[in-house]
Amino acid sequence: MKILVATDGSRPALRAVKFAADLIAQLRSTENAITLISVHDDAGLRHARSFVGSDAVADHLRALSDKDLKAARKLLDAAGVKHDMEIRTGPVAQSIVDAAKKGRFDLLVLGSKGRGAVADLLVGSVARRVLATATRPVVLVK
């Protein structure tokens, strides 16, 4: 089974990583693997590129993703779970769905931050958009 786990370094995201690691352990097959994905929306930084350059913006986003992935990688390493990483920029939910489709993942796992209903209506939710647009099964972990 191929599992794509979206992580932003938050506690809910780490719970999703732990859930995926536990699932892989239960399946007990060498064909199982986890890919961690970190996505940062670069839309707000397009103007900054004209001042600091595209390379500086890309380096900044890469550093953010490395920070987001650090705890998740440590957790999977400690559990002895085979994994790799993918870093993307762009609209977060769409990037996760696109990666799942392109990589032919069997399952997407995301942490749910559990904000209130009013906040989700006003701000929107990456998890909700992934659920609405994914063509693969999705598990939300609280």
C-alpha positions in Angstrom: 0.0 0.0 0.0 1.2 3.5 -0.9 0.2 6.2 1.6 0.5 9.9 1.0 0.6 11.8 4.3 0.3 15.6 4.2 2.2 17.4 7.0 2.6 21.0 8.0 4.5 20.2 11.2 1.4 20.6 13.4 0.3 18.2 16.2 -2.7 17.0 14.1 -0.4 16.3 11.2 2.0 14.4 13.4 -1.0 12.3 14.6 -1.7 11.6 11.0 1.9 10.4 10.4 1.6 8.2 13.5 -1.7 6.8 12.2 -0.1 6.0 8.8 2.9 4.4 10.5 0.7 2.2 12.7 -1.3 1.2 9.6 1.8 0.2 7.7 3.0 -1.8 10.7 -0.3 -3.7 10.8 -0.1 -4.5 7.1 3.2 -6.3 7.6 4.3 -6.2 3.9 7.5 -5.0 2.4 5.6 -3.3 -0.4 4.2 -0.7 1.9 5.6 2.8 1.9 4.7 6.3 3.1 5.4 9.5 1.3 5.3 12.7 3.3 4.3 15.8 1.4 4.7 19.4 2.5 3.1 22.1 0.4 3.4 25.9 0.8 1.2 28.3 -1.2 3.6 30.7 -2.9 0.9 33.1 -4.2 1.5 35.6 -1.5 5.3 35.7 -2.3 5.0 36.4 -6.0 5.6 40.1 -5.4 8.6 39.4 -3.2 10.3 37.6 -6.0 10.8 40.9 -7.8 12.8 42.2 -4.8 14.7 39.2 -3.5 14.6 36.9 -6.5 13.0 33.6 -7.2 15.9 31.6 -5.7 15.6 33.3 -2.4 11.8 32.6 -2.3 12.4 29.0 -3.3 15.0 28.6 -0.6 12.7 30.1 2.0 9.8 27.8 1.1 12.2 24.8 1.1 13.4 25.7 4.6 9.8 25.9 5.8 9.1 22.5 4.3 12.2 21.0 5.8 11.1 22.3 9.2 7.5 20.9 8.7 8.9 17.5 7.7 11.5 17.1 10.5 9.4 15.7 13.3 7.4 13.5 10.9 10.6 12.0 9.5 12.0 11.4 13.0 8.8 9.6 13.9 8.9 7.4 10.9 12.6 6.7 11.3 12.1 5.6 14.9 9.3 3.3 13.8 11.5 1.8 11.1 8.9 2.8 8.4 10.2 3.2 4.8 9.4 6.7 3.6 10.3 9.4 1.2 9.3 13.1 0.9 7.8 15.4 -1.6 7.9 19.2 -1.4 5.6 21.3 -3.6 4.5 24.9 -3.9 1.1 26.1 -5.0 -2.5 25.8 -3.8 -2.2 23.4 -0.9 -5.3 21.2 -1.3 -4.9 20.9 -5.1 -1.2 20.2 -4.8 -2.0 17.3 -2.4 -4.7 15.9 -4.7 -2.5 16.2 -7.8 0.4 14.4 -6.0 -1.9 11.6 -4.9 -3.2 11.1 -8.4 0.2 11.4 -10.1 1.9 9.0 -7.6 -1.0 6.6 -7.7 -1.3 6.5 -4.0 -3.8 4.1 -2.4 -4.6 6.4 0.5 -4.3 10.0 1.6 -3.9 10.8 5.3 -4.3 14.3 6.7 -4.5 15.8 10.2 -7.6 17.7 11.0 -7.1 20.8 13.1 -10.6 20.7 14.4 -11.4 24.4 14.1 -14.9 25.4 14.7 -17.6 25.3 12.0 -17.8 29.1 11.7 -14.0 29.4 11.2 -14.2 26.7 8.5 -17.0 28.5 6.7 -15.1 31.8 6.7 -11.6 30.6 6.1 -12.0 27.3 4.4 -10.2 24.1 5.1 -7.5 22.2 3.2 -8.8 18.9 4.5 -12.3 19.7 3.4 -11.1 20.7 -0.1 -9.0 17.5 -0.3 -12.0 15.5 0.7 -14.2 17.2 -2.0 -11.7 16.8 -4.9 -9.6 13.7 -4.2 -10.2 10.6 -6.3 -8.4 8.4 -3.8 -9.6 7.4 -0.3 -8.9 10.0 2.4 -8.5 9.5 6.1 -8.7 12.5 8.4 -7.0 12.1 11.8 -7.9 14.3 14.7 
